[in-house]
Amino acid sequence: MENYTTKAEAIIALQERGYDQDFVWKDEYLFYVQQSEMIKPDDFEITETYRFEGKRRLCDNYIIYAVRGINKDIRGILMTPYSVYSKHKSIHFVEPARR
């Protein structure tokens, strides 16, 4: 796994490797933006994670996830902020899936 210095660098590299769809975290599901579709936790896996810490503000802390659909041939990116004040996420976001 690569070590990227910026969020933009990580996103561009993932897109070049086919992670070209967009996802948004909604409750315990992923919202697949291009298809306006909700994806259940058992239907996707996290294949890579990249954590970026802001130099000045906690609100600049992000994790970028490379996401792969299990039942559909889709790959994309989910970017979520994190801090000690973040809401608890699904176990799928604690560590990459091992399938």
C-alpha positions as CSV (number, residue, x, y, z in Angstrom):
1,M,0.0,0.0,0.0
2,E,1.3,3.4,-0.9
3,N,1.9,6.3,1.5
4,Y,0.4,9.5,0.1
5,T,1.2,12.9,1.4
6,T,-2.1,14.6,0.5
7,K,-5.7,13.6,0.1
8,A,-5.7,14.7,-3.5
9,E,-2.7,12.5,-4.3
10,A,-4.5,9.5,-2.8
11,I,-7.8,10.2,-4.6
12,I,-6.1,10.6,-8.0
13,A,-4.0,7.4,-7.6
14,L,-7.2,5.4,-6.6
15,Q,-9.1,6.8,-9.5
16,E,-6.3,5.8,-11.9
17,R,-6.6,2.3,-10.5
18,G,-10.3,2.1,-11.2
19,Y,-11.8,3.4,-8.0
20,D,-13.9,5.9,-9.9
21,Q,-17.3,5.9,-8.2
22,D,-18.3,8.0,-5.2
23,F,-19.8,6.8,-1.9
24,V,-21.2,8.7,1.1
25,W,-21.7,7.2,4.6
26,K,-25.4,7.1,5.7
27,D,-26.2,5.4,8.9
28,E,-25.1,1.8,8.5
29,Y,-25.1,1.9,4.6
30,L,-23.1,3.3,1.8
31,F,-24.9,5.6,-0.6
32,Y,-23.7,5.0,-4.1
33,V,-23.9,8.5,-5.5
34,Q,-23.8,7.7,-9.3
35,Q,-26.7,5.2,-9.0
36,S,-28.6,6.8,-6.1
37,E,-28.6,3.5,-4.4
38,M,-28.0,2.3,-0.8
39,I,-25.5,-0.6,-0.3
40,K,-25.8,-2.9,2.7
41,P,-22.6,-3.5,4.8
42,D,-22.5,-7.1,3.7
43,D,-22.4,-6.1,0.1
44,F,-19.1,-4.1,0.1
45,E,-15.6,-4.4,1.5
46,I,-12.9,-1.9,2.3
47,T,-9.8,-2.8,0.3
48,E,-7.5,0.1,1.3
49,T,-7.5,2.9,3.9
50,Y,-5.5,6.1,4.1
51,R,-5.5,8.4,7.1
52,F,-4.6,12.1,6.8
53,E,-4.1,14.4,9.8
54,G,-4.6,18.1,9.6
55,K,-1.6,20.2,10.7
56,R,-3.7,22.9,12.3
57,R,-7.3,21.9,12.9
58,L,-9.0,18.7,13.9
59,C,-11.6,19.3,11.2
60,D,-8.9,18.6,8.6
61,N,-8.5,15.0,9.7
62,Y,-9.8,12.5,7.1
63,I,-9.8,8.8,6.2
64,I,-10.1,7.8,2.6
65,Y,-11.5,4.3,2.0
66,A,-11.1,2.3,-1.3
67,V,-14.4,0.5,-1.5
68,R,-15.3,-2.6,-3.6
69,G,-18.7,-4.0,-4.2
70,I,-19.0,-7.7,-3.5
71,N,-22.1,-8.5,-5.5
72,K,-21.6,-5.8,-8.1
73,D,-18.6,-4.8,-10.2
74,I,-18.1,-1.4,-8.7
75,R,-15.1,0.3,-7.1
76,G,-15.1,3.7,-5.6
77,I,-14.0,6.1,-2.9
78,L,-15.4,7.1,0.5
79,M,-13.9,10.0,2.3
80,T,-14.9,10.6,6.0
81,P,-13.8,13.1,8.6
82,Y,-12.5,11.7,11.9
83,S,-11.7,13.0,15.3
84,V,-12.2,12.0,18.9
85,Y,-15.7,13.5,18.5
86,S,-16.7,11.4,15.5
87,K,-19.8,9.3,15.7
88,H,-19.2,5.5,16.0
89,K,-19.0,3.8,12.7
90,S,-19.9,0.3,11.6
91,I,-17.4,-2.5,12.2
92,H,-16.8,-2.4,8.4
93,F,-14.9,0.8,8.9
94,V,-12.7,-0.3,11.8
95,E,-10.4,-2.2,9.6
96,P,-10.4,-3.5,6.0
97,A,-12.6,-6.6,5.4
98,R,-10.8,-9.9,5.3
99,R,-12.7,-12.1,2.9
